[in-house]
Amino acid sequence: MEKLEALIAPEALYDSAERCDAPKCHPETRVALQDDLYSWIEQGDADDPRKMSWVTGPAGTGKTAVMGSLTELCKKKGLPVASFFFSSTGSIGRRTKTAFVTTIAHQLAQHRQDVKEAIAAAINADSIVFKKNLRVQMEAIVLEPLRAVSGSTNSGLRGVIIVDGLDECQVERDYDKSLPGAKIKHTPARKNDEDQLEILQVLHQALSEPAFPFRILVASRPERVFREFFDPPNSPAPLYRKVDLHEDYNADADIALFLDAHFNLIRRRYNLPVSWPPHGAVQTLVNNASSQFIYAATVVRFLDMGHRETPDALLEAILKMKAPKTITSNPFEQLDVLYTHILESSPDPPLSTRWIRAIDTIHKAPLISDAMPVAAHINLFLQTDSQSSEAEHLLGNLHSLVWVPSPSEQATQHYRFYHKSLLDFLNSRDRCRRLHQDQNIPAFLWDRFNQACIKLKAQIAAGAIHDSKERCDAPKCHLDTRVAVQDDLYSWIVDEDVGGESGPPKKIKWVTGPAGTGKTAVMGSLSERCKAGGVLAATFFFASWSTSVGRRRKAFVVTTIAHQLARYHPDLRVKIAKAIEMDSDIFDKGLQTQMEALILGPLQEITRRPSRSPPNLRGAIIIDGLDECEADPSTARRPHGQRRSRPRPAPRYRRDDEDQREILEVLRAASLHPSFPFRIIIASRPEPVFREFFDHEDNAASFSPKLNLHEEYNADADIALFLTAQFNLLRRRYNLPRSWPPRGTISALVGNASGQFIYAATVIRFLDTRHQEPPKVLLDAILQTGAARKMSSNPLEQLDALYVHILNSSPNPPLSIRWIHGIDHLNAMSYEGVDFGAFNMELLFQEDPESNEAEHLLGNLHSLIRIPPHNHRDSTAKYDFYHKSLIDFLADPKRSGELYISTREAYRFIWDRIHQACASEYVSATLAQLDLTCVSTRRGLQRAVFIPRKVPRVPGLCCRLHGYRQRLLGDPSYTG
């Protein structure tokens, strides 16, 4: 029975929490109708053996109120009853046929122990019965158990099955969960009335069974499918009993009784005179109602909603309403006038109308209605500002149409419409006229939903994604190279790992190796392969040389991953957007908090949904170059335990490895979360922080064995393959003889590379930079340099020799290196809103702004620096380095030798050149046009940031720069 209980729709029961304020007949109203129906249920008609009745009538005639009161009456008198109240505005269980038979069977099992046991036996006999159609379910878990108990001495079963609102049953909507990012797919051939007819046929099947002892009461509007079923056109007599609330029972007296009772309550509540309401008011409202209880109920709610105006003023306005002067038999005419009047009392009727229709759409949306969204969540989706009170502003005057939870209840309660006729009114252009909204409601909803996604997008590092524009020429593995390592990693990503004796699945792998071993190329190619295979969840490529601050900082890691996961699966997109709206400050919080709110929380929600199987979420999160993550220079902090005092202690700046360690800890915690389904690959150099983290005995059990590109995979064959292909291209490009390169050249270069792809790539770029000398001469020089170098166990020895050779090809190597330091420094200072393009750098660094110093110094260094052509020197063209190993080489005096320039010398060059530029009238005028001013960061001794200002102040710029220069160089004359 636990299996059965898990598959019912408890919200569809007449006394469910969701129906706590469902309409019931007012005391002493609908008495004749209820007596007639109850008598038929209990005793039947001697002359009429029909066991099914159809209660019908237009919207608003009180069908649901009658069915609710009748169900309660049967319960009170001890008559067994099973009920199912459909609702197109209710939870998903009340909108579809799926749980209809199971819910009826569950209620029948509560009335008799022998029936319960028989149903349980039937379920045990067919464990997949709930996967079968309604006809098979009715036979297996209702009719067969009834047959089993019908022969017992205690078989005197009787009672009623009440089905209300069957016209509101909708076709199930589902989507393909097998593929990430799959779209909703509707079954095109199935319509609502087909599911409604299927339920009617299943009920007819039950009535045909002699052992079925119950009467059946079905209430619906008089739609075609019901008219044709209950009263077939060619049938000599109706097959079932029909009760028409609009034609067979005059509701006017009941409506008058209802209005009199409620006006008495309002008069006492608001201390109105005995003469209120005025004479004739009740009769006028009864006439306006046209037998529709919904009209009277809406009038009463409108008068009693605590409006700014008094009930007597509101009633006077209702009585003065006039329908359009057209002759019509439309019974909704006065109801439409009332709806229009109430909606136009909102401060923004068009937007209020869109909100109402959007709420209805959200309730029905299959992606987010497993549990109907509470009011607080809907407000977060629809409000343009999560801190505003837009919901109260728009819906505050509409409490007579929409049940709006109080602020304290919005986190647990839902918006509810008092009657479906309001939605019918808004969806009909002919009825709502000027209130009709041409705007597509899903488009309106998507626009509001997108605002949350836009907030996330503004907080990501777009350049760090594997296929970003910034990485358009990033290294990839050459064709047929690095095949084994890519195969191993891809297999680890896609192969199932359920854990075992060694513990839960290990979801993190560390890929490492010295600089130049091709880690980034492997990660880039692996990302493309995973994307093609549909298993790429997210990527983040750090780069310390990038001009995009997002690729150098930890602050953007979680948000960028969350953004990609939101695109990876539609369920995650909705849950992540909801998380952002619920905590508008999430982007200012720590990485662990962001991970829990934006990734782990949404994953947990969609993998633990009771009404749907978990989505097939698998894939890889690839993070490259984590060793290049830099600490934010503005995140200084006082030493632990220090109080604010004077003199204030020097702040301790957070180290790079501390931020790197924090990211590792956050990723490790995520991988251990039971709802986290992804594999994480982290690529970095083998710096101490990574060795200590991955090799530590306390952590080792959490990770898959590391992969060392330098030790575990012999790259020589791949490097040889790469060089052979590239030499063939160069030979054709420069029309060189087939004997070039000479025999043994590739073997010599492979030996020089020591497993480092960066060496081979730099050689090829050097030969292909259209140097003044031909490739043959350049290659001979490289081979001679390698031969002259002493033998060493240092794998960077030959790379260093190559760097020395290329840098010395500049006409002025020391000045060229100062330029390289300056480019690296200003690239590192690029913040949002400021880009130091090639044009700006040349403007600041050249001694003569009209000279060609940049090309003179850097022209031979194209194999090391990506230099934009002169005809593309706009604000977006930048200097860039092909590999971080060049900066490492220049920063290490043991490696760069005579080419080494200290940090102090580099800064002296930078500030001298900028100060000189400020003194130039030409540059001053250009700076003024560029609208730049200089301010210091918290690392004022080392950094200066150019940020836009509305009013350029070039003299102030020069003054500040001079001050920074004095402080930087330790000039004792500087007093601040």
N, C-alpha and C positions, 0 to 999 in steps of 0.2 A: 504493500500500500504506500510505502514511502516513494516508490517510483511513480505511482499515480499522482500522489500529492505534489510532486515536483513539477508536474506537467499540466496542472490546472491553471485557470485564470481566476484567482481569488477575488480580484477587483470586480469581477462580473457578478458576484453574489449580491443579492438584494441588500444585505446588511454589511457590506464591505466598508472599510474606512474611506475608500474613494467615493462612496455614495452617501457619505454622512449627511450631506445637505441636499440629497436628491429630493425632487418634489413628491409630496404625498397629498392625498385628497384632504382638503380642509374638513374638520368635523361637520357632519350633517350635510355634506355635499357629495354628490355622486352616489347617494345612498341606494337609489333604485337600481342603478347600474351594477354596483358591487353586490347587492343582494341577488340580482339575477345571475351574475356570473358564479357566485359562490354556490347557489342552489344547483346550478348545472354541474359544477365540479363534484359536489357531494352526492347528489342524487341522480343526476342525468335527467333526460326526458324519456318518458315511457314510449312516446310515439316517435322519438328521434334517437336512433342508436349511434349517431355520429359522435366520435370521441375527440374531435379537434375543433376548436373555435378560433376564428380570426377576428381580432379586435382591430379596427382600422379607423382612420379619420385623418384630416389634413394636419399639418404641423401646428402645434399649439392647442390642440383640442384636449390635451391632458391624458394621453395614452399611458405615458410612463408613470404619471402620478397614480392612475387607476391601478396599473400593474403592481406598483410598489405597495399601495395600501392593501390590495387583494392578497399579495404574498404575506404581508404581515398578519392579515386576518386569518389566513389558513394556518399559519404558525401558531397563532394565539389559540385556535380551536383544536390544535393537535392533529391537523390533517397534513400528512407528509407532502412536502413540496420541494422541488428542485427548480432553481431559477438560473437564468442567464440573461443579464442586461447588457446588450450590445451598446456601444457608444463610439461614434466616429471621432469624438474629442477626448476619449478616455485613453487609458494605457493600452499598450499594444495587444494585450490579451483580450481586451474588450472590442477590438477592431477587426479581428480576423476569425476565421473558422477553426484555426488550429486546435484550440483547447476546448472546443464546444463539447464534444462527446466525453472527454476525460472529466470535465467539470461537472457534467450531469451525473456521470457514473460515481464520482467521488461523493456527491450529495446523497445519492441513493444508498450508498454503502453506510451512511451515518444512521439510517433509519432502522436497519435490522442487522443483527450479527451474522445470520446465515447468508444474507445477501453480500455482506462485506467479505465473508470467507470465500464465497463463490467467485466474487470479482477478483480477489487476491489469487485464487487458484488459476483463473483464466490468464492473469498477467504472467504468472510463473510458467504457464504452459506455452506462452508465446512471448518471448522476451523482446521481440521487435514489433509488437503490435502497435506501439505508438508511432512507428514510422509508416504505418499503412494508412489507407484512405479512411474517410469517416464512415462509410458503409461497413467496412470490415471491422472498424473499432466498435461501432454500435452492435454488430452481431457478436463480437468476441467478449466485450466487457460489460454489456448491458443485457442483451437478449438471452444469451446462453446462460449467464448466471441466474436470470429470472426463471428460465426453464428448469434449472437445477433445483430451485426452491419451490416451484409451483405445486409439486406433489406433496409437500409436507402438510401436516395437520395444522400448522400455524401459518398457512400461506396467505391469509386474508390481506393481501396488499392492496392498497388503493391510494389515491392522491393525485397530484397534478404536477405537470412540468410547465413552467411559465417562461416564455422566451419573448423578451421585449426588445424593440428597436432593431429587428432583424434587417430592416432596410438600410441600417447603418453599417452592416458587415461589409468589409472591404477586402479586395484581393490582397493576398500576401505579397509583400515586396521583399526581395532579397538581393544579395550581390555575391559575386564570385569571390570567395575568401582564399582561393588557392594561389592567387597572384598578388604580390604587393602592389598597392596603388590601383587595384581593379576598380572599375566604375560600377555604379549601381546598374543592375540589369533587370528590367521588368519583363515578365512573361507576356508577350504581346497578344497571345490568343485568348487570354483569360480576362474576364470582366467581372465587376462586382456582382451583377445579377446572376452570374453562373455559380458563384460560391453560395449566394443566397438560395438559389434553386436546389443546390446540392444538399443544403441543410434541410430544406422542406422535404426533399425526397427521402432523406434519412429518417425524418420524423414519421413520414408515411410508412416507411419500412417497419418502424417500431409498432405502429398501430395495426399492421397486418399480422402481427404475432399474437396468437391467442393467450400466451402467457404474460403479455404486457398489460398490466392492470391500470395504467395511469391515463388520465385525460391530459390533453395538451392545449395550451393557450398561447397563441402567437399574436403579438401586437406589432403593427407596422403601418407606415403610410400606404396609401392605395397605389403603389407603383405597379407598372405593367406586369412584372414577373409574379407578383402576388395575386393580381386580378386574374391572370391566366391560370394560375395554379389552383386557387380556391374557387374560382367561378369560371370554368372553361367555357368558351363561346358555344361549342356544339353539345354541351352536356344538357340533358333535359332538366336536371335539378342540380343545385350546388352540391359538391361532394362534402363540403364542410360547412359548419355553422358560421355565419358572419354577423358581427355586431359593429355597426357604423356609429361612432360617437357623434358625428356631425348631423346625421339624418335621423337616427333612431331615438336619440335622447336630446331633448331640448335643454341645453346647458344654461340658458339665461337665468333661471331661478337660482341655480347653484352659484353662478358668477355673482349675482346680486348678493347672495348670502355671504359669499367670500369677501366682497368689497365692504359690506356693512360691518363685518367683524373686524377687519383690519383698519377701517377708518376709525372705529371706536378705540382701538389700541393707539393709533397715531394721535388722536385727539387728546387722550390722557397723557401720552408721553410728552407732547409739546405744549400741553396746557392750553389747548385751543377751545373756543367757546362751544357751547352745546349746539349752536346753529350751524356748526361746520360738520360735514360739507354742506354747501348750499342745496336747497331743494332742487331735485331733478338731476343732480350731479351723478348719482349712482346709475340712474336709468340711462343717462347719456353714455356713460362708460360701458354699460352692458350692451347698448346698441353698437358702439364702436368695436366691441370685442368680437362680434359676429361668431359667438359660441367658442371663441378661443381663450382658454384659460391663461395662455401665455401673455396675452395683452393685459389682463387684469393683474397678473402677478408682477409684470414689469412696471405697471403704473404704481403699485404699492411699494416696490423696491425703490423706485425713483423718488417718491415722496418721503421715504424713510431712510435715506442714505446720508443724512447729516450734511446736506448741501448748505452752501452759504445762504441761500434763500429759504424762506419758511415754507412748510408744506402747503399752506393756503395759497401762496404766490405760485408755487409750482403747479398745483392743481388747476389754478385759474389759467395758466399757460397751456396746459394739456386740453382743457375744455375749449379753448379758443382755436385749437389746431383745426385746420380744414384740409381735407384731401383735395387733390387736383380736381377741377370741375370737369371730369370726364365720366361718362356713363360706363360703368364697368361692373362685372360680377366678381371681381377679385376680392376674396374675403380677407386678404392681408392688407388692404388699403390703409386702414386706420393703424394697424401695427407698424406698417412702413413709415407712416407719418410720425409715430411715436419714436421709432428707432432714429429717424433723421433728427428729430428735435433733441434727443438725448446726446447723440454723437456730436452735434454742432455746439453743444455746451462745453465741449473740450476746447482748450486754448488753441489747439492746432488740429482741427478735424481730419485733414488728409493724412497727417503723420500718425494720429491716433488710429485711424482706420488701417494703415499699413502695419502698425504694431499688432493690432488684433489678428489680422490675417497672417502675420509672421508667427505669432504665438501658435496659431492653429497649425501652420506648416511645420514648426519645430516639433510639436506634439506628434506629428505624423511621420517625421523624417526617420527613416530606418536606421541611420547611422548613430543617432543620439537618443533614441526613444526606448532602449531596452528597459530603462527605468525612466519614467517621464521626468523631464528636466524640471527642477524646482524653480520657483519664481526668481530667486537670486541669480541662478545661472542664466536664465533668459534675459534678465536685466543686463547682466555683464555682456552678453552677446549683442544686444540691441542698442545699448546706450553708447553714444559717441564718446562720452567721458565716463569712465568707470566710477568716478567720484561724484558724479552729478546725481540729481534726483529726477531725471527725465521720465522715468516710469510713473512716478507719482504725479508729475506735472501733466502728463498726457492722459493717464487713466483715472486720475483722482475724481473726476465728475462722472465716470462711467461705471460706478459700482453697482448700478442697477442692471447692467448688462454682463459685466465680468466680475467674478469673485476675485478680489485682489487681496492677497494675504497682507496682514499687518507687517511692519518692518521686522518685528521680532519673530515672525513666522516664515519669512521669505526663504530662509535657508532650508526649511523642511517641507513647505507646502507648495502647491502648484497653482498656477492660474487656472480658473475653470469658467466656462461659459454657461450661463444659466439655461440656455436653450439653443439648439442647433439652428433655429430659425434666424438667429442673428447672422450666422455665417451664410445661410442661404440668401439673406437680404443683401449682404455685402458682395456676394459673388454674382449677383444679378444686376446688370447695368440698367435694365428696365425698372427695377424696384428701387435701387438706392440712388439713381440719377446722378446728381452733382457730387455725391460722395464716392462714386465709383472711381477706383484707382486704375489707370491704364498701366502703371508701372508693374512690371513682372515681380511678384512677391519673392520668388526664389532669388531673383537678381538683387532685390533690396536686402534680403537676408544675407546673401553672399557678400554684398558690399559691406555690411556691418561686420560680418564675420572676418572679412579680409583685413579690417582695421587691426585686429589682434595679430594677424600674420605679419602685417606691415611693421608693427611694433617690434616683432621678433627679427624681421629682416633688417631693420635699422641697427640691430645690435650684433650682427654677424660679421665675420671677416670673409667677404665673398671671394677675395683673392686667394684664400687658403683652400678652396674647393678644387678637386683634382682637375676639372675641366674649365677652370676660370680663364678669363681673358688674360689675366696676369701671368698664367702658366702656359700660354699658347706655345712657347718654344722651350718648355721645360724638358729635361732629358727623359727619354724613354729607351727601353732596351731595344737594341738593333735587332732586326729580324733574325730569328734562329739563334739568338744569344740569350743567356740566362734562362733557358727553357726548364732545366731541372729545378732550379730554385723556385720559379714561378709555379711549376706543377706541384711541388711540395706544399707551398703556401695555399694554393687554391684548393688542393685536396683537404688540407686541414680546415679550411673555411666551410666547405660543403659537406664533408663526411660527418655522419651522426656520431656524437659522443655523449653517451648517457651516464658517464661516470662508472663507478664500480667500487671495488675494494679500496682503491686508492683515494676515494672521495668523489665529490661532485665533478662535473665536467670542468676542464680547465679552459677558460675562454680568453686568455691573454697570451700572446706570443711576442717575444722581443727579437727583432732582427737588428743585428749590429755589425760593426766592422769599421775600420779606420776611415778617415776622410778619403774620398775618391774611389771607394770600392763599389760605387754604383747603387747605393741604398735608395736614393731618390728615384733613379731610373727604374729600379725594380718595383718600387711602390707605385709609381705612375703607371707602368705597364700592367701591374696587377689590378689597379683600380679600373682600368679600361676593360680588362678581362672579366672582372666581377660585374661591372655594369652590363656588359654584353650577356652575361649569364643570369642577370636579374637578382644578384645577391650582394650588390653594393649598397649598404645602408647609409654610410657617411664617410667623408674624408676630411683631413685637416693637414695641410702641408705648411709647417713652420718654415720661415726663412729670415735669418737675422739681417740679411742684406736688403730685404724688401723695403720699398718705400711705403708700403702699406703697414701702418702700425698694427693692424689686426693680425698680421702674420708673425708678429714678434712678441705678442703678449698673451698671457694666460686668460685674460678677461673675456676673450671671444670664443674660447674652445667649446664650452658646453652649449652656448646659444647657437653656434654654427652647426654643431652636430644635431641639436634639436630641430633646427630649421630644415635640415636634410631629411631627418626622420619624419617630419610632418609631410614632406613630399613623397616619402617612401610608402606610406600607408594612410588611407583616408581616415580610419578611426583615430590614428595618432594625431592627425592634423586637427581634428575637432577637440580632442582632449588637451593637446598642448595649447591651443588657442584659449580654451577655457581656463587653464592654469595661469596664463598670462593675465587674463582679465581679472581673475580672483586675487592676484597679487601684483599690482601695478609697479611695485618697487623691486620685483624679482631680479631685475638686471643690475641692481646695486648691491646684491647680496653675494655671499661667498660661493665658490664653485660647488661645494658639496650641497648647499641649499638649492642652487640652480639645478643640479643633477637630480635631486629628489623631486623637485617641483615640475620641471619641464620634461624629464625623461622617465624616471622610475615610476613616479605617480601615474602618468598616463599609461605606461606599459602595464602596470598592475591593474588599472581599471579595465582595460580591454581584454586582458587575459583571464580575468576572474568573473566574467559576465555570466549570470546564471541562465539566461534565456538563449544564448548562442554559443556555439563551439568557439574556442579561442582561435584567433587568426593565425595563419601560418607565417609567423614572423621569424625569418632567419636572415643571415647576411653578415657582412663584415664592416667594421668601423676601422679605417686605416688612418693612422697618425704618423706622419713622417717628420724627421728633423726636430724631434722634441728637445734635443740638446741645444737647438738654436733659439729656444724660448728665452726671452730676456725679461728681467724684472722691470716693472714700471719705475722710472727714476723719480716719480713723484710720491712713491709709497714709502716715505721715511717714517721711522717710529723711534720713540725713546727707548733706551735700554730698560729691560724688565725691572720694575720696582722703583724707577726714577719718578720723583714728583716734579711738578712744574716749579722751578725756582730759578733764580738768577745767580750766577750766569747760567743760561739754559745749556744743557749738555748737547753736544753734537749729535744729530740724529743718526741712527744706524739704518742704513739703506738695506732693503731686502736683496739678498743675493739671487742670481739667476737660478742656481741649483735648488734654492728653496721653493721657487715657483714651479720648477720642473718636478720636484718631489711631490708638491701638492697635487699636480695633475695626475701623477702616477697613483697616488693614494685614492683620489676620487674615482679613477677608472677601475682600480682594483675593487673598491667597495661596490661599484655598479656591477662588475662581473660576477660578484658573489650573490647578488640579489636574485631570488627565485624567479622573478618575472622578466629578468634581462636575458634575451635570447641570442644576442649578437656575439660574434667573435671579434676580438680587438687585436690588431697588429700595430705594434709600436716600433718605429725604426729610429735609431739614434747611434751616435758614436759611443764607444765604450767608456764614457766618462765615469768618474767615481760614483756619482749619485745613482747612475743606472746599474753599475755593477753591484753596489751595496744593496739596492732595492731588489733586483731580480735574483741575485745569488745568495741573499741572506737566507739562513736556514729556516727562519720563521715564515718567510714568504714563498719559498721555492715550491711548496706544495700547491700554491694557488695558480701557478703558471705552467704553460706548456713549455717543453724544452726550448731554450733559446736557439736561434739560428745565426751563426757567425759566417758572414759572407767571405771573410778573408781566410778562415781556417777550414770550413766545411765544404766549400765549393771552390775548385780550382778554376779561376777565371781566365787562365792563359789561353785556352782554346777559344773562348768567346772573344777575348781581346784580339786574337789573331784573325778571327772571322770578321770582326768589325774593321780592323785596319785593312784587310784585303779588299773588302767592299769599298771602303773610302778611297784607297789608292787607285782603284779602277776608275772611280768617278773623277779624281784629280787628273789621271792620265788622259782621259777623254777631254776634260775641260781645257787643259793646257796643251793638248796635242803633243804629249810626251811619248817617247818610244816605248814599245812593248817590253823592252828590257828594264824599264823603270817601274818600281824601285829595284835596286840591285839585289842579287841573291843574298840572303841572310839578313836583309834589312828588317823584315817583319819579326824575325826571331829576336834580333837585337832589341827592337822596341818593346816586344813583349817582355823580355827580360828586364828592361829598364822600368817597365810599368809596375812590377812587383805586385800584380793583382789589382792595380788601381786603374779603373776605367778613366778617371779624370786625366791621367797622364796621356793616354791614347787620344782622348777627345781634344786635349789642348794641342797636341802635335798636329792633328788634322786641321784645327782652326788656324794654327800658325802658318801652315803650308798653304792655306786657302784664303789668306787675307789680302791677296793681290799686292803683296809686298813689292818693293822696288826690285828685289832679287827674285829669280824664278824658283819654283818649288824644289827643283833638283839641288840648287845651291843651299837653300834653307835646310833641306833634309841632311845634306852632308855635314852642315854645321851642328845639327842636333846630334848626329851619330858621333861626331868627334867630341862633343861636350860630354856625352855619356861615357865614352871610352876614357876620357881624361879624368873622370871623377873617381875618387878612391873607393875601394870596396868597403861596404858598410852593411850592418844588419838593419839599419834604418830604412824602412820601406819608402820613406819620403825623399830619400837621397836623390834619386833621379828626377823626381818631380821638382825638387828645389833647384837642381841644375838647369832644368828646362825654364823655370821661372826666371832665374838669373840671366840666362841667355836672352830670353825675350825682352826683359826689362832693359838690358844693356843695349838692345837694338834701338832704343829711343835716343834722339839727339842729346837729351839732357836727362839721364836717369834719375839723379837726385830730385830735380824739380818735378819730373813725371810722377815719382813716388809721393811727393808732397800733394800733388793734384789728386792722386788716388786716395790718400788719407782724407783730403778735403771732401771728395765725393762721398766717401763712406760716412763721414761725420754728418754732412747735411742730409744724406739719405736717412740716417738714423733719427734725424730731428723732424721728419715729416709727420705732421699730425693732421687731424681732420681739418679740411678746409685749406690746407697749404700743401703745395707740391713743389719741390725744388726740381724743376725740369732742367734739361741741359742748357737751355738758353739763359735761365737765371743764374746757374752756376758759373757759366762762362762770363756773365756780366760782372759777377762778384770776384772771380779769381784772376781774370786776365789783367795784367799790368796796364795794357792799353786796350780799352774796350773795343777799339776798331781793328785790333790785330787778329791774327789767326793762331794765337798761342795754343789753344786747345788742340787743334788739328796737328800742329807742329810737334807737340809733346806726346800725344796719344795715338797718332796715326799708325805707328807700328805695333800698337798694343791691342789690336782688334781681337786677337785670339784670347785675351784675358778679360777685356771689358766690352760690353755691348754698347756701341756708340751710335746714336741715331744719326742718320744722314742730315746734311745741312738743310735740305729742302723739307725736312720734317721736324724742324726745331720749334714746335709749338709748345703750348703749356703742358702737354701730356707726354712729350718725348723725354725720356730720362736716361741717364747713364746707369748701367747695371753691371754687376760682376757675374761671370759665368759660374763661379764656384767659390764658396767661403774659404777654401784652402788658400787662396791668394792672400786674403787678409790675415789668416793665421801665419802664413809665411813671412809677411812684412812685419808682423807684431813680435816675431821671435828673433832676437839678435843672433842666436846660435845658428839659425837656419838661413836668414837673409844676409848675414855677414856684413860686408861693406855697404850694402844697400839699406841697412837698418837706419831708421829715423825714429827717434824717441817720440813719445806722446807729447812731450813739452815742445819739441821742435815742430811737430805737426800743428799743434794749436797756435804756436807763434805765427806760422805761415798763414793759417786760416784767418786769424783776426787781423793780421797786418794787411792782407789782401782785401778783406771786407772794409776795413777802416779806410784804406786807400780808395776803394770804390766809392765810399760815401763822400770823400773829398772831391770827387770828379763831378763837374757840372753835368756832364753827359749822363753819368750813372744816376746822379741825384734826380734828374728830370725823369729818367726811366723808372726809378724806384717810386717816384711820386705817382706815375701812371699806373704802376703795379699795385699801389695802395698798400705798402707794407710797413710795419713797425716792428721793432724788436723789443721783446720783454724776456725776463729771465724765468727759468723754471726753478724748482727747489734745489737743483744742482747748478746753481748759478755760476760756479767756477768752471764748469765743464760744458754747459749747454746754453744755447740761446735758441729761441723758437720764433720764427717769423709767423705772425698772424695778421689777418686782414684788419684794417681799421678804416672807418669811414673817412677820417681826415688824416692824410699822410703827414708825418712830421719828420722829414729827413734829417734836419739838424739834431733833433732829439735822438734819433737813431744813432748818429755818429757819436754823440756824447756818451750814450750808454755803452756802445761798443768799445769806446776807448777805456771806460771804467772797467768793463769785463777783462779787457786785455791786461790792464795793470794788475788787477787782482790775480788773474790767471798766471801771469809771469812773476808774481811775488814782488812787485815793485813796492819798496817800503814807503815811497812818497805818497802812495794812494791811501786816502783816509776814509773813503766811502762816502 
